[in-house]
Amino acid sequence: MKRRKTEVRPLMVNPGESPAGKLPTQVVLLGESDYEEHMSGANPRWRKEHVRQGDFRTPDGLSLRYYFVRQEDLQETRACIVMIHGYCGFWCKFHEMAEYYWRAGYDVFFLEQRGHGYSDRQVREDDLVHVDDYGDYVRDLHIFMDQIVKPKTRGLKHILFAHSMGGAIGTLYLEEYSGDFAAAILSSPMLAVRTNGLPRFVIPLLRAKIKILRQEKKPLRGAKPWTGEPAFASSSAMSLKRYTYIFQKRLEDSHYHTNRMSGGWAAASFRATKKALKYAGEIRIPILLFSAGNDALVDIAGHYELAEKTEDTRWIFYEGAKHELFNANDAIRRDYYVRIFSFLEHIASEAGDSRTSYQR
């Protein structure tokens, strides 16, 4: 019998009114009051003692950086979480989240995409993000899974966590390599890009112009270079403490100065989101989808289409939240993590067919 398709409407959540559940006993969420102390003391010690890093080569000669942290006893490991960041993202941005996953009993693997962090770039500018095609991101992730993640995590289920641009990459990956992940968490996935008033019919013309004038590796017109000046008010974060922590990392290290897109990245993004939604119906694994109502970067229309086409998606919508839900206020973050860990527990403890519908 065919499984019931997910209803198109999301679950509208008002955090604090009705708790979604409980966190794992090992996980103590940081609030605004204790975040700075933990991230300047306990978290760096945890990373020094447990987190390891490595690099691998892509077929086109780039060196890509990854980080991983494993449980000491494989028998007690719940599953493996593979984390894929968004546009201008890097490892430091997910120090807090990675520690939560590990303390809850999960192995964690994090890939810095080509053109980001300590992974190689295809352009000279530190602050410019470029890719020829999202197929390169997908192939990079496939190599990462086959050569690094799977050999180190034999026997474990693999669960994808993908944010923003990573959500587009992850969706494309799930469509092409259906057996690699048991489930996926898509946090504000970039499945349709906000065009800030630019009519949709202009997009093919823009892509053609970029190609004809060979502007693929040039900054897209209007893209702002890295200045080293903070801009919390216009950022995608609601937590000032978290924004400040991440911004300080960017100030200290030029590898984290990514701040603007190339013409090639823009064109590739429009192609990728269209393709990801076209074939979304081929995804059969459970998905936990998160949307932010005050998202300045992602068009929520893409989330509606994903939920429409997939068979087992649980969709959560935070009306007042910004793009980076893991950097939201205390109430939203708590609800967000409670739902994530409930989903992870369901997938990790499930025997047999991992595609059984998740409901909460």
N, C-alpha and C positions, 0 to 999 in steps of 0.2 A: 504494500500500500504506500502511495506517495505521501511523504511527510508534508504537513501543513506549512505553507509559506509564512514567513514572518509578516505581521501586519505592518503597513507602511508607517503608521504613526508611532513616534518614539514615546518612551516613558518620560514625561516631564517631571523633573525632580526639583523639589525645594528643600535643600539640605537643612537638617535640624528639626524638621517637622515630624518625620517618621524615619528612624534609623533603618538603614538597609540591612543591618546585621552586625556581626562582630569581626574584629580583626584577629589574626592568629595571636596566640599568647606571647610569642617571641617578638612581635612587632609593636614597637611603641612609636607612634607618629610624632614627629617634631611639630611644635607650634611656632608661632612668631616669637614667643618668649624664650624658647630654649634652642632655637635653630642655630644661632651664631656660635654658641658654646660647643654644641655637638659637632658642627661642621669645621670648627677650628681645632678640635681635639680628638674625640672618639672616632669620627669618620676617617680622618687621615691615618690614624693608627690602624684601623680596620683595613684600609687599602694597602698600607705598607706590609701588614702581616699576611694578608690573604689574596689580594688581587695580583694577577700576573698579566703580562702583556706580550704580544708577539707581532710579527709582520709576515705577510705572504705576498707573492708576486702574481700579478694578473697576466693573461696572455699578451696584452699590449705593453707590458713592461713596467707597470706601476707597482709600487710597494704600498700595501694597505695595512694600517695599524688596527689591532684588535686588543681587547681586554677581556679577561675572564676570571671568574672566582667560583671555586667548586666546594662542595661539601666534603668533609674529610672521610665520611663513611658513606659509600655508595648505597648501602642498604637503607639508609635513612633519607636519601635524596628524593624529594617529591617528584621533580621533573626538571627539565632544562628550559630556561627562558632565553630566547635570542632577541636582543634589543636593536632596533633600527631607528636612528634619529632622523630629525627633519632638516630642512634647509637651514644652513649656517649652524647646525648642531655639532656637538663634539662630546667626548666622554665626560668632561667635568660637569656638564649640564645634568647628568643623570647619576651623580654620585649618591644622592639621597635615595632615589628609587632602587638602584642596584643593591644597596645595603639592605633595604626592606625585603627584597626578594630572597637574598641570601639568608637572612635571619629567619625567614619563614621556611627554609629548608630546600631552596631551589638552587641549582647551578645557574650561573648567569654568564652569557657571552654577549659582548658588545662590539659591533663593527663600526669604525669610523669610515664613512663612505669616501670614495675618491673625491678629491677636491675639498676635503674637510679635515680639520684637526691635524694629526700627524701623518695622515695618508697623503700620498703624492697628488700633485695637481697637474692639470694639462694646460695651465696658463701660468704666467710668471707672477701675476699680482697675488699677494697674500689675501686680499679681501674680496677676490672675485670667485664666484662659484660657477663652474662650467662642467657640462657633460655633453657629449655628442648625441647620445640617445639613452633613454632609461633602460634599454636592453643591456647596456654596460653595467648599470647598478645591479640588475637582476643576475647577470653572469657572475659578478663579483660575489654576490650573496651565495650563489650556488657553489662556487669554489670554497667559500668560507664554510658552508655547511658540510661539503664532502671531504675537505682536507683537514679541517680544524675541529669543528663542532662534533660531528658524528663519531670520529675515532676516539674522542675524549669522553663521550657520553653514551657509550653503547648500552642499550637496554632501557634508556630513559625516553619518555615522551618529550617532544619538542613543541614549545608553545611560543608563538611569535608575539612580541610587543612592538608595535610600529606607530610612530608619531608623525603627523603632518606629511611632508614629502616621503618619509619612510612608509607611510600608509599607502601611497601610490605604488611605491616599489614593492611593498609587501603584497598588495593585491595582485599585481602583475605576477609576482613569484608564485602565489598560491594557485593562480590559473595555469601556470606552466609546469610547476613541480608539485602536483597535488598530494603526494605522499610524504612530504618532508615534515609537515607540521600537523599536530593533532588538533590544534585550535589556534585562534588569533585574537589579540586585543588590538583594536585600531582606535587610537586616540587622536581626535581631530584630523582624520586622514585627509590628505589633499587629493580628493577625487573630482573636484571642480575648483578652478582658481577664480578668486574675486578679480574682476577686471576694472574696478573703480570707475564704472560708467562707460567703459569702452564697449561698443556694440559687438556682439558675438560674431557678426558677419565680417568684422574687420580683422579678426584673428588670423584667418588664412592669408589675408593680404600682408599682415605683419610678418608671418612666417616666411612668405615668399620674398619679401623685402630683405629680411635677414640673410636668406640664402643667396639671393642675387648679388647683394652688395658685400658678401663674404664677411658678415658681421658676427659670425658665430662665437668668436673668441673675444669680441669687444664688449664692454659694459653696455647693457640695455639702456636706451635713452631714459634718463630720469633716475636711474639707479644711483644711490648715494654711497660714496666711498666711506671707509672706516675713518672716523674722526677722533675716537677716544673720548667722546663726550657722552655721558649717560643720558638716557631718554626713557625713564621709567613710565611716565604718563602715557606715552604712545606705544609702549612695549606690549608684548603678548602675555605678560605676567601680572598677577594681582598681588603677589607677595613681594613687598619691597625687600625683605631680608634675602629672599632667594634670588631676586633680580640682582641685588648688590653682590652676592657671592659669585654668581656667574659672570657678571660684568668685570669684577676684579680679576678673575681668571683670564678674561680676554685682554685686559690691560697689561697683564704680566707676560703674555706669551703671544707672539705674532702668528703662531699657528692657528690661533682662535680669532683672528681678525675678520673672518668671512662676514661680509655685510651687504654685498650686492651681487646681482645675477648677470651672467653673460647673455647675449642674444641667443646663443645656442641652447643654454639651459632653459630659457623661457619657451623657445620653440619646442624643445623636447618635452617640456612639462605639459604643454597643451596636447601634444600627440599622446603622451602617456596616460593622462587622465581619460581621454576619449577611449583609448584601447582598454584600459582597466575596467571601465563601466560596461563596455560592449560585451566583454566576456565574463562578467561577474557571476553570471548564472552557473558557471562551471565550478564554482567553489562549493564544496560539500561539507566542510568542517564547521564546527560552531564558531561564531564570531561574537565578541563583545565590542560594540561600537559606541564611542563617546562623541558627543557634539557639544560645542560651546555656542550659546546664543549670541554672544558679543564677539564673534570671531571676525577679525579684520582681514584675514588672509585666505580663508577657505570658504567656498560657497557651499552652504548646507544642502543645496539641491543635489549634489553628488552623493550625500549620505542617504537621501530619500531613494535615489535610484539603486544604490547598493542594497538597501534593505528590501526594496521591491524585488530585486532579482535573485537574492540569495535565500536559501531555504531555512537556515538556522542561525539567525542573527538576533541578538538582544541589543536594543538600541536605547541608550540613556542620553537625555538632553538636559543640560544645565543652562537655563535661560539667561542668567546674568553673568555667565563666566566668559573669560577670554580664552584665546587659542590654547595656551599652555595650561592644561588642567592640573598638571602636577605642580604648577607654580601658582595655583589659585589661593583663595583665602582658606582659613582653617576648616570651616564647615564644608565647603565643596571638596577639599582634598580628602577629608575623612570619608565622606560618602563615596568618593571616587575609589579610594583604596579598599574600602570595605567591599565594594562590588567587584573589584579586580580580584581580591583574594578569595572571595566566594566562588567566582568563576574558575580560578586556578584550582581550588580544592576540588570542585566538581570534576574538572578534566583530569587532574592528577590521580584521583581515587577511582575513576571510572574504569571498569574492566571491559574488555572486548571492544565493541564498536565505539570509537570516540566521537561518532557523529550523532549520538543520541541528543535530542533537543535539550538545551539548557533553559530552565525557567526559574525565575525568582521574582 
